[in-house]
Amino acid sequence: MAVAGRSEDGSTADSAAAALREAGFVRFHVAPDGDALATAGLLARALAERDTPFQASVVRSGRPGTTDTAGTDDTTTVCIGGTEPADVTLDPPGSASEAAFEAARELGSDPDPILALAGAFTPPDAALEGSAAFEAARDHDLIEQRPGVAIPVTDLVDGLAHTTLAHAGFSGDPDAVRETLDGRETADTDEERREVASIVALTAAGAEDATSRAAETVEHVLRPYAITERSNDGSATAPEFATVGGYADVLRACAHERPGTGLALAIGHDVRNAALSAWRAHAERAHAAVRTATTARHRNLVVARVDTDAPLATTARLFCDFRSPEPVVVAVGETEAAAAATDDRNLGTRMREAAAAADGNGAGSERRGRATFTDDEAFVAAFREAMA
């Protein structure tokens, strides 16, 4: 059975739940992004409650898993955000984790709305209101919108240095953050949070090489939804992460940096420290790549050549949102590339076509794309032609 996208009556969630309800074993093929990780986590937790065994792995486009499925006739394969053949495909126009939240409910689970919201958080279009997960989180007083910045930790130096939701002069450099904040490490009142938010906004938008889009983008990570303390047997339990946006940032970093850790986090294992370590490493390399990329500007496109260890998708997104004078950025390594756009540009199709011209594979959505290839010059030439 194939389930692609979501119809107006919510049949994606219903059909996915129906398939998983009858499954004897479930194998998740998960795309390397935060929404897909959250989706896998929500469904895996629901299956665990039903004692249904499962296995999950992150699968990059063009690199399908090689696990032997012989003798597993009762296996249901679930592809989340990718293009691999599967019994169930969860790749709706919006957030897959929103559909997974509803599917988990259909399976009789009480899914974590915070995880669903973290999966759905996709700046610069970071609106969360209106979903079933948002209503559940609000009804249970799990979130509260406050002044400040969307970071995963309460330590401002750590949070602002390593967030990949914004790019500013201090990004990736804790000492520069400390100097910018004049030694402040926490913000405990709304007034202090507003001051920090103003500093971040001015620094991100006021950089000499910032574009007008930087001011618009940074606004989406201000006034975040804080994750409140949860009551457990009458005692308050501090949340794993400080804000929904910060949690989303960690999930997305793990998806690219340490996908196994990201899956473990989404499934509910205690890997917070490992996840934050991956987030910091990912951020440092991404912000460095934005600063050191060799760029060429073309019509509708900036080509950013980066080092082989640069996190391509995050680099392309940050460059597009904060530095690019053109609506599309493609970050290109030796054998891989990632693209980001400010509006719908059918990047998935264009990346696939350009990669095919360079003996490779590509995939993506309207505003995001990724590709592998054997000839970077042929790929760039084909992509330039597609974007002209």
C-alpha positions in Angstrom: 0.0 0.0 0.0 1.3 3.4 -0.9 0.4 6.6 1.0 1.7 9.8 -0.6 0.8 13.2 0.7 -2.3 14.2 2.6 -5.9 14.7 1.4 -8.3 17.1 2.8 -9.9 14.4 5.0 -6.7 13.6 6.7 -6.4 10.2 5.0 -2.6 10.1 5.3 -2.8 9.6 9.1 -5.7 7.2 8.8 -4.1 5.0 6.1 -0.7 5.0 7.8 -2.4 4.0 11.1 -4.3 1.2 9.4 -1.2 -0.2 7.8 0.8 -0.1 11.1 -2.0 -1.5 13.1 -1.8 -4.8 11.2 2.0 -4.9 10.9 4.0 -7.7 12.4 7.3 -5.9 12.0 8.0 -2.3 10.8 11.1 -1.0 9.0 11.4 2.7 8.8 13.5 4.4 6.1 14.0 7.9 7.3 15.2 10.9 5.3 18.0 13.0 6.9 16.0 15.9 8.3 14.4 16.8 11.6 10.8 16.4 10.5 11.5 12.9 9.3 13.3 12.0 12.6 10.4 13.3 14.6 7.9 11.4 12.4 9.8 8.2 13.0 10.0 8.8 16.7 6.3 9.4 17.0 5.4 6.3 15.1 8.0 4.2 16.8 6.8 5.1 20.2 3.3 4.2 19.3 4.4 0.8 18.0 6.4 0.2 21.2 3.3 0.7 23.2 1.6 -1.9 21.1 4.6 -4.3 21.4 5.1 -4.2 17.6 8.9 -4.6 16.8 10.5 -2.1 14.5 13.8 -1.0 13.1 14.7 2.5 11.8 17.6 3.8 9.7 18.4 7.1 8.1 18.6 6.6 4.3 20.1 9.3 2.1 18.7 9.7 -1.5 20.4 7.3 -3.9 21.8 5.3 -1.0 19.1 2.7 -0.1 19.6 0.4 2.8 21.0 -3.0 2.1 19.3 -4.9 5.0 18.2 -8.3 3.9 14.4 -8.6 4.1 14.2 -12.3 3.1 11.8 -14.3 5.2 10.0 -11.3 6.6 6.7 -11.4 4.9 5.0 -9.6 7.8 7.3 -6.6 7.4 5.8 -3.3 6.6 8.3 -0.8 5.2 7.6 2.9 5.9 9.5 5.6 3.9 9.5 9.0 5.6 10.5 11.9 3.4 12.4 9.9 0.8 11.9 8.1 -2.5 12.8 4.5 -1.6 10.2 1.8 -2.4 7.9 1.2 0.6 4.5 -0.1 1.7 3.8 3.3 3.3 5.2 6.6 2.2 4.8 9.6 4.5 5.7 12.7 2.5 2.8 15.1 2.7 2.9 18.7 1.4 3.2 20.0 5.0 4.9 18.4 8.0 5.1 14.6 8.1 5.4 14.8 11.9 1.9 16.4 12.0 0.5 13.4 10.1 2.4 11.0 12.4 1.0 12.7 15.5 -2.5 12.0 14.2 -1.6 8.5 13.1 -0.2 7.7 16.6 -3.4 8.8 18.1 -5.3 6.5 15.7 -3.1 3.7 17.0 -4.2 4.4 20.6 -1.1 6.2 21.7 -0.8 9.5 23.5 2.0 11.0 21.4 4.4 13.7 22.5 3.1 17.0 21.0 6.5 18.7 21.7 8.3 16.2 19.5 5.7 16.8 16.7 6.0 20.5 17.0 9.8 20.3 16.8 9.5 18.2 13.7 7.1 20.8 12.1 9.3 23.8 13.0 10.8 24.8 9.7 12.1 28.4 9.6 11.7 30.9 8.0 8.1 29.7 7.9 8.0 28.6 11.5 4.3 29.1 12.4 3.1 26.2 14.6 -0.4 27.3 15.6 -3.4 25.4 14.5 -2.1 21.8 14.4 -3.4 19.1 16.6 0.0 18.9 18.3 -0.1 22.6 19.1 -3.6 22.4 20.6 -2.5 19.4 22.7 0.6 21.1 23.9 -1.3 24.3 24.8 -4.1 22.4 26.5 -1.6 20.6 28.7 0.4 23.8 29.4 3.5 22.3 27.8 4.5 25.5 25.9 4.5 29.2 26.6 5.4 31.9 24.1 7.9 34.3 25.6 10.4 37.0 24.5 13.8 35.7 23.6 15.5 33.5 21.0 14.8 29.9 20.0 17.7 28.0 21.4 17.8 24.5 23.0 19.7 25.5 26.2 19.4 28.1 28.9 23.1 29.1 28.5 23.0 32.0 26.1 26.6 31.8 25.1 26.2 28.1 24.1 22.8 28.6 22.6 23.6 31.7 20.4 27.0 30.4 19.3 25.6 27.2 18.1 22.1 27.9 16.8 21.7 27.3 13.1 18.4 29.1 13.0 20.3 32.4 12.4 23.7 33.5 11.2 25.4 36.6 12.7 28.9 37.9 13.3 29.2 35.8 16.5 27.9 32.6 15.1 30.0 29.5 15.8 32.2 31.5 18.3 31.3 31.4 22.0 33.9 34.1 22.8 32.4 36.4 20.3 28.9 35.8 21.8 30.2 36.5 25.3 31.7 39.8 24.1 28.5 40.7 22.3 26.4 40.0 25.4 28.9 41.8 27.7 29.4 38.7 29.9 25.7 37.8 30.3 25.1 34.1 30.2 21.4 33.7 31.1 18.2 35.7 30.7 15.7 35.1 33.5 13.2 37.8 33.0 11.1 38.9 30.0 12.9 42.2 30.0 16.3 40.5 29.8 15.0 38.2 27.1 13.8 41.1 25.0 17.2 42.7 25.3 18.9 39.5 24.1 16.5 39.2 21.2 17.1 42.8 20.1 20.9 42.2 20.2 20.5 39.0 18.1 18.2 40.7 15.6 20.5 43.8 15.2 23.6 41.7 14.9 22.2 39.3 12.3 20.5 42.0 10.2 23.2 44.6 10.6 26.2 42.7 9.3 27.9 44.4 6.4 27.2 41.4 4.1 23.7 40.7 5.3 20.8 40.9 2.9 17.4 42.4 3.5 16.1 38.9 3.9 18.2 38.4 7.0 16.1 40.8 9.0 12.9 39.0 8.0 14.4 35.5 8.7 15.7 36.3 12.1 12.3 37.5 13.2 11.0 34.0 13.0 13.3 32.8 15.7 12.4 35.5 18.2 9.5 35.2 20.7 9.9 31.4 20.8 7.6 28.8 22.3 9.4 27.8 25.6 8.9 24.2 26.7 7.6 24.4 30.3 8.4 22.2 33.2 6.4 19.1 33.3 4.8 17.6 36.4 5.9 14.0 37.2 4.3 12.5 40.3 3.8 15.9 41.8 7.4 17.0 41.2 8.6 19.5 38.5 10.7 18.0 35.7 12.9 20.4 33.7 12.4 19.9 29.9 15.2 18.4 27.8 15.3 21.5 25.6 14.4 25.1 26.4 12.3 25.9 23.3 10.5 24.1 20.5 12.7 25.8 17.9 15.8 24.8 19.8 14.7 21.2 20.0 14.0 21.3 16.2 17.5 22.7 15.6 19.1 19.8 17.5 17.0 17.2 15.7 18.0 18.7 12.3 21.7 18.9 13.2 21.6 15.3 14.4 19.9 14.1 11.2 22.9 15.4 9.2 25.7 14.9 11.8 24.8 11.7 13.8 21.6 10.2 12.5 21.7 7.3 14.9 21.8 9.7 17.8 18.9 11.7 16.2 16.8 8.6 15.9 17.5 7.6 19.5 16.5 11.1 20.7 13.3 11.1 18.7 12.4 7.6 19.9 12.9 8.7 23.5 16.3 7.4 24.7 18.4 9.5 27.0 20.9 10.9 24.5 20.6 14.6 25.2 24.3 15.2 25.8 25.3 13.4 22.7 22.7 15.2 20.7 23.9 18.6 21.9 27.4 17.6 21.1 26.4 16.8 17.6 24.5 20.1 17.4 27.5 22.1 18.4 29.9 20.4 16.0 27.3 20.8 13.2 26.8 24.5 13.9 30.5 25.3 14.0 31.2 23.7 10.6 28.1 25.3 9.0 28.8 28.8 10.1 32.5 28.4 9.1 31.4 27.2 5.7 29.1 30.2 5.2 32.0 32.5 5.9 34.6 30.7 3.8 32.7 29.6 0.8 33.9 30.5 -2.6 30.8 32.0 -4.4 29.7 32.8 -7.9 26.6 34.8 -8.6 24.3 33.9 -11.5 20.8 34.8 -12.5 18.5 33.5 -9.7 21.4 31.5 -8.2 24.4 31.7 -6.0 26.8 28.7 -6.3 28.8 28.3 -3.0 31.8 26.0 -3.2 32.6 24.6 0.2 35.0 22.2 1.9 34.2 18.5 1.9 33.3 18.5 5.6 30.8 21.3 5.3 27.2 20.4 6.2 25.7 21.2 2.9 22.0 21.5 3.6 22.5 23.7 6.6 25.1 25.8 4.8 22.8 26.3 1.8 19.9 27.3 4.1 21.9 29.8 6.1 23.5 31.3 3.1 20.2 31.6 1.4 18.4 33.2 4.4 21.2 35.6 5.5 23.7 36.2 2.8 22.5 35.5 -0.7 21.3 38.3 -3.1 19.6 35.6 -5.2 16.6 33.4 -4.3 18.5 30.1 -4.7 21.7 28.9 -3.2 23.4 25.6 -4.0 26.3 24.5 -1.7 28.6 22.2 -3.7 31.2 19.8 -2.4 33.3 17.3 -4.4 30.5 14.7 -4.9 27.5 16.1 -3.1 25.4 19.3 -3.1 22.4 20.8 -1.3 20.2 23.6 -2.4 17.8 26.0 -0.7 15.4 28.6 -2.0 13.4 31.5 -0.6 10.2 30.5 -2.4 8.8 27.5 -4.4 11.3 26.7 -7.2 10.8 22.9 -7.7 14.3 22.3 -6.4 13.8 18.6 -6.0 13.1 18.0 -9.7 15.8 20.4 -10.8 18.4 18.8 -8.5 17.4 15.3 -9.8 17.8 16.4 -13.4 21.1 18.2 -12.8 22.5 15.2 -10.9 21.4 12.9 -13.7 23.5 15.0 -16.1 26.5 14.3 -13.8 25.9 10.5 -13.3 24.3 11.0 -10.0 21.0 11.1 -8.1 18.9 13.9 -6.7 15.8 14.5 -4.6 14.0 17.2 -2.6 11.0 19.5 -2.4 10.0 22.9 -3.7 12.5 24.7 -1.6 15.0 22.1 -0.6 17.1 19.7 -2.6 20.1 17.4 -2.4 22.2 15.5 -4.9 25.1 13.2 -5.4 27.2 13.1 -8.5 30.6 12.1 -9.9 31.3 15.3 -11.9 30.8 18.5 -9.9 31.4 20.8 -12.9 28.8 18.9 -15.0 26.3 19.1 -12.1 26.8 22.9 -11.6 26.5 23.6 -15.3 23.3 21.6 -15.5 21.8 23.2 -12.4 22.7 26.7 -13.6 20.9 26.0 -16.9 17.9 24.7 -15.0 17.7 27.8 -12.8 18.3 30.4 -15.5 
